[in-house]
Amino acid sequence: MRVSAIHAIAAGCTLLLAAPVASSQTVVLDFEEVACPPPGTGSGGYTISGNYTFGGYSIATTAVASTATVGQAVWCSGPNFAGSQAWFVNHVFSSTSRLSRPDGGWFGIESISLGTVVPSPAAAGPITFTGTLMQGGTVTQTFNVPHTPTATLSPFQFDGGFVNLSALEWTTGSTGTQGPNPDLANVQIDNLVLTRTVPEPGTTVLVMIGFVCLLGGRRLRATAAGH
C-alpha cells in the first residue's frame, strides 16, 4: 500500500476520534409542573410532600435547629406570589437545602432567580451557594437578595466554576429574629438552569472504531517502512 494511502487512513481515524462525543442537556427547574390549588383557596402556597424531584434532580431540606419543623412548598398565588410558581422552605427557623441527582451523576448550574419569601425587609439579605465538586473541593458564591415592596424574582448568574458538581447547598435564614441565622436571606427560588453533558448514542462505538483504525494504521506504516 502506498504511503499516501496510509496517511489518508490515519487522517480518517483521527477525524473519527475528534468527532463530537457528547451533547449538553439543559433542565430548568421552574416548578410550573407542581399542581397548585385553585386561586383564592388557602394561603396561596402549596406544600410539597417529601423532597422535590423533577427532571433527574432532587432537593432535600433539613432544619438547622433540630426541634424546628421544615417542609418544602411552592408559592401559587396571593401577595407572596411573584408571577411565577417559585419554591421555598416553609419553616420557622433556618434550614439547609441540598440539590443533587438521585443517580449520583454530576451537573452544573448557570443561573437562578431569587426573591424574598415574603415582601419584608426581614427576609432580605445574603444567601451563599456551595457546590461540591465531583473531583473534590468546593466552590462558593454569595448573592444579595434585596427587599422589594412587592413579591419580585431577580435573576442571578453563577460563575464558571459551578460545573462538575455532585451537589449544591444553600442555607436560608428565618424571617425575623427567631432561631439561628436571622440575618441570612429567606428566599423563594425559581428558574434554576442546570446543565449536564451526556454521551451521544453510538459515541462509544465510534471511539472504539477510531482506536482500532489508528492501531491498524500504525501497523500498516510499520509494514511499509520495513519494505
C-alpha positions as CSV (number, residue, x, y, z in Angstrom):
1,M,0.0,0.0,0.0
2,R,1.3,3.4,-0.9
3,V,2.4,5.8,1.8
4,S,-0.2,8.4,0.7
5,A,-3.0,5.9,1.2
6,I,-1.7,5.0,4.6
7,H,-1.7,8.7,5.5
8,A,-5.3,9.0,4.3
9,I,-6.4,6.1,6.5
10,A,-4.6,7.7,9.5
11,A,-6.3,11.1,8.8
12,G,-9.7,9.3,8.7
13,C,-9.1,7.6,12.0
14,T,-8.1,10.9,13.6
15,L,-11.4,12.5,12.4
16,L,-13.4,9.7,14.0
17,L,-11.7,10.3,17.3
18,A,-12.1,14.1,17.0
19,A,-15.8,13.9,16.3
20,P,-18.2,15.3,18.9
21,V,-18.6,12.7,21.7
22,A,-21.2,14.3,23.9
23,S,-24.0,16.7,24.0
24,S,-25.2,19.2,26.6
25,Q,-28.6,18.7,28.2
26,T,-30.3,21.6,30.0
27,V,-33.0,21.2,32.6
28,V,-34.8,24.2,34.0
29,L,-36.4,23.8,37.4
30,D,-39.3,26.3,37.2
31,F,-41.8,24.4,39.4
32,E,-44.6,25.0,37.0
33,E,-45.4,21.3,36.9
34,V,-46.5,21.4,40.6
35,A,-50.3,21.2,40.7
36,C,-51.4,24.2,42.7
37,P,-54.8,24.6,44.3
38,P,-57.3,27.0,42.6
39,P,-56.6,30.7,43.3
40,G,-58.3,32.0,46.3
41,T,-58.0,28.8,48.3
42,G,-55.7,28.5,51.3
43,S,-52.8,30.9,51.8
44,G,-51.6,30.8,48.2
45,G,-48.8,28.2,49.0
46,Y,-48.8,24.5,48.1
47,T,-46.9,22.1,50.4
48,I,-44.7,19.5,48.6
49,S,-44.9,16.0,50.1
50,G,-41.3,14.9,50.8
51,N,-38.4,16.0,48.6
52,Y,-39.0,18.0,45.4
53,T,-37.9,15.8,42.4
54,F,-38.0,16.7,38.7
55,G,-36.0,16.1,35.5
56,G,-33.5,13.9,37.2
57,Y,-32.8,16.3,40.1
58,S,-33.9,16.3,43.7
59,I,-34.0,18.9,46.5
60,A,-33.7,17.7,50.1
61,T,-34.1,20.1,53.1
62,T,-33.2,19.8,56.8
63,A,-33.7,22.3,59.6
64,V,-30.7,23.9,61.2
65,A,-32.4,23.6,64.6
66,S,-33.3,20.0,65.4
67,T,-36.5,21.0,67.1
68,A,-37.8,23.1,64.1
69,T,-40.3,21.9,61.6
70,V,-39.4,22.2,58.0
71,G,-41.1,21.5,54.7
72,Q,-40.9,22.4,51.0
73,A,-43.6,24.5,49.3
74,V,-44.4,26.5,46.2
75,W,-46.0,29.9,46.0
76,C,-49.0,29.7,43.7
77,S,-51.0,32.9,44.4
78,G,-51.5,35.6,46.9
79,P,-49.3,38.6,47.9
80,N,-46.2,36.5,48.1
81,F,-46.6,35.1,44.6
82,A,-44.1,36.8,42.2
83,G,-45.9,35.9,39.0
84,S,-44.2,32.5,38.6
85,Q,-44.5,29.4,40.7
86,A,-41.4,29.5,43.0
87,W,-40.0,27.1,45.5
88,F,-39.4,28.0,49.2
89,V,-38.9,26.3,52.5
90,N,-41.8,26.5,54.9
91,H,-40.1,26.8,58.2
92,V,-39.9,28.8,61.4
93,F,-36.1,28.5,61.8
94,S,-33.4,28.5,59.2
95,S,-32.7,25.4,57.1
96,T,-30.2,23.9,54.7
97,S,-31.2,22.6,51.3
98,R,-29.3,20.3,49.0
99,L,-29.8,19.8,45.3
100,S,-28.3,16.7,43.7
101,R,-29.0,13.9,41.2
102,P,-30.5,10.8,42.7
103,D,-28.4,8.7,40.2
104,G,-25.2,10.2,41.7
105,G,-24.3,11.9,38.4
106,W,-22.6,15.3,38.1
107,F,-24.2,18.6,36.8
108,G,-23.6,22.3,36.5
109,I,-25.7,25.4,37.3
110,E,-25.7,28.5,35.2
111,S,-28.3,30.8,36.7
112,I,-31.1,31.1,39.2
113,S,-33.9,33.6,40.1
114,L,-34.3,34.7,43.7
115,G,-36.7,36.8,45.7
116,T,-37.6,37.2,49.4
117,V,-40.1,34.6,50.5
118,V,-42.3,37.5,51.7
119,P,-42.0,41.2,50.7
120,S,-40.4,42.1,54.0
121,P,-37.0,43.7,54.9
122,A,-36.5,40.9,57.4
123,A,-36.4,38.4,54.6
124,A,-33.8,40.2,52.6
125,G,-30.0,39.6,52.8
126,P,-27.2,37.4,51.6
127,I,-27.5,33.8,50.5
128,T,-24.5,31.6,49.8
129,F,-24.5,28.7,47.4
130,T,-21.8,26.0,47.9
131,G,-21.1,23.5,45.2
132,T,-19.4,20.2,46.0
133,L,-17.1,19.2,43.1
134,M,-17.0,15.6,41.9
135,Q,-13.2,15.6,41.9
136,G,-13.1,17.0,45.5
137,G,-13.2,20.5,46.9
138,T,-16.0,23.1,46.8
139,V,-16.9,26.4,45.1
140,T,-19.0,29.2,46.7
141,Q,-20.9,32.2,45.5
142,T,-23.0,34.7,47.5
143,F,-25.9,36.7,46.2
144,N,-27.5,39.6,48.0
145,V,-31.3,39.3,47.8
146,P,-32.8,42.8,48.0
147,H,-36.0,43.9,49.8
148,T,-38.8,44.8,47.4
149,P,-42.2,46.2,48.3
150,T,-43.9,43.6,46.3
151,A,-43.1,40.0,45.5
152,T,-40.3,40.0,42.9
153,L,-37.9,37.5,41.4
154,S,-34.5,38.7,40.2
155,P,-32.0,36.7,38.0
156,F,-28.6,35.9,39.3
157,Q,-25.7,34.3,37.3
158,F,-23.3,31.7,38.6
159,D,-19.6,32.0,37.7
160,G,-17.9,29.4,35.5
161,G,-16.7,27.3,38.4
162,F,-20.1,25.7,39.1
163,V,-19.6,22.7,36.9
164,N,-18.9,19.0,37.6
165,L,-20.9,19.3,40.8
166,S,-22.1,16.3,42.9
167,A,-24.3,18.6,45.0
168,L,-25.3,22.3,45.5
169,E,-26.2,23.5,49.0
170,W,-27.6,26.7,50.5
171,T,-28.8,27.9,53.9
172,T,-31.7,30.2,54.3
173,G,-32.4,32.4,57.4
174,S,-35.6,32.9,59.3
175,T,-37.9,35.8,58.6
176,G,-37.4,37.8,61.8
177,T,-35.1,37.2,64.7
178,Q,-36.2,33.7,65.8
179,G,-33.7,30.9,65.6
180,P,-30.2,30.8,64.2
181,N,-29.1,32.8,61.1
182,P,-31.7,35.5,61.2
183,D,-29.5,37.7,59.1
184,L,-29.5,35.3,56.1
185,A,-32.0,35.8,53.3
186,N,-35.2,33.8,53.5
187,V,-35.9,33.3,49.8
188,Q,-38.1,31.8,47.2
189,I,-36.3,30.2,44.3
190,D,-37.1,29.8,40.6
191,N,-35.7,29.1,37.2
192,L,-32.6,27.0,38.1
193,V,-30.8,26.4,34.8
194,L,-29.0,23.1,35.2
195,T,-26.7,21.6,32.6
196,R,-25.2,18.1,32.1
197,T,-23.0,16.7,29.3
198,V,-24.0,13.2,28.2
199,P,-22.5,10.8,25.6
200,E,-24.2,10.8,22.2
201,P,-25.8,7.5,21.1
202,G,-23.2,5.4,19.3
203,T,-20.3,7.6,20.5
204,T,-18.6,4.7,22.3
205,V,-18.7,2.5,19.2
206,L,-17.2,5.3,17.1
207,V,-14.4,5.9,19.5
208,M,-13.6,2.2,19.6
209,I,-13.6,2.1,15.8
210,G,-11.3,5.1,15.8
211,F,-8.8,3.4,18.1
212,V,-8.8,0.2,16.2
213,C,-8.4,2.2,13.0
214,L,-5.4,4.0,14.4
215,L,-3.7,0.8,15.6
216,G,-4.2,-0.7,12.1
217,G,-2.8,2.4,10.5
218,R,0.3,2.2,12.7
219,R,0.9,-1.4,11.8
220,L,0.5,-0.6,8.1
221,R,3.0,2.2,8.4
222,A,5.4,-0.1,10.2
223,T,5.0,-2.7,7.5
224,A,5.5,-0.2,4.7
225,A,8.6,1.1,6.4
226,G,10.1,-2.4,6.5
227,H,9.9,-2.7,2.7
